[in-house]
Amino acid sequence: MESLMEFFPIALYCLAIALIILLMVFIVKLMNTVDRVNRILEDVERKSKSLNGLFQVIDGVTDTLSVFTDSIVSGVTSVMGMIFPKRKKRKKEKENEDYE
């Protein structure tokens, strides 16, 4: 029994030392991984900033096209309204004739 009382603390100390060493190795590898991820994110951020001008040009072009197509559509609908008068008046007149 006494030999076990001497063996267990020694075994626990050895396991604790091994665990601390493993944690230190894990932390060092984790720090390297975080550094790599930071470099990648900085690169992506730099590249996205270089594309901001392109995105602004595309946004301006789409806004211009939208205004242009809206004006064309409103013009066509007003011309169609002039060519084909509203039919609601005609329907009401026919309904009035049917009742008389």
N, C-alpha and C positions, 0 to 999 in steps of 0.2 A: 504494500500500500504506500509505503514511504517513497518507493522508487517511482510510482505513478505521480505522486505529489511533486516530485522533482522534474519528471519528464513533461508533464502538461504545460507548465509555464514556459519551459524552453521551446516546446513545439508551438505554443501560441505566439511567442516572440518571433520565431522564425517565420511563421505564417504572416504575421503583421509586417515584418520587414519585406517579405516578398510582395505583399499587397501594396505597400507604399512604393516599391520600385515599379510595379506594374502601373500604378496610378500616375507616377511621374512620366513614364514612357507614353502612356495614353495622352497626358496633358501636352507633352511636347509634340506629338503627332497631330493633336487637335489644333494646336497653335499654328502649325505649318499649313494645315488645311484651311484655317480661317484666313491666313495671309494669302493663300492662292485665290480664295473666293473674293477677297477684297480687291485683288489685282484684276480679276475678271470683271467685277462690278464697276470698277473705275474705267476699264476699257469700254464696257457697254455704255456707260454714261457719256464718255467722251464721244463715242460714235453716234449716240442718239442726239447729242447737242449739234453735231455736224449736219444731221438730217433735219433739224428744226426749220431751217430756211426753206428746204424743199417742201416740207409739210405746209408751211405758210403760203407758198406759191400755189400749191394744189388747192388749199382752202380758198384762196382768193379767186382762182379760176372757177371753182364750183359755185361760189357765191355769184359771180358774174353770169355764169350760164343759167343759174336759177332765176335771176332777175330778168334775163333775156327771154327765157322760155315763159316766164309768167306774163311778160308783156305781150308776147306772141299769142298766148292762150287767151288773154283778156281781149285782145284785138279780134281774134277769130270768133270768140263768143259774141262780141258786140255786133260783128258783121252778120253772124248767123241770126242774131236777134232781130236785126233789121230786115233780113231776107224773109225769115219765117216769124210772123207776128205771134204773139201769145195766143194759145188756143183756148184758154180759160174763158175768155169773153164769148167765143163762139159757142162753147158748150152751154154756157148759161143762157144764151139767146135761144138755142135749140130746146132747152128744157122749158123755157117760158112759152115757146110756141106749142110744145106738146101739151101743156096744161090748158091752153086756151082753146 
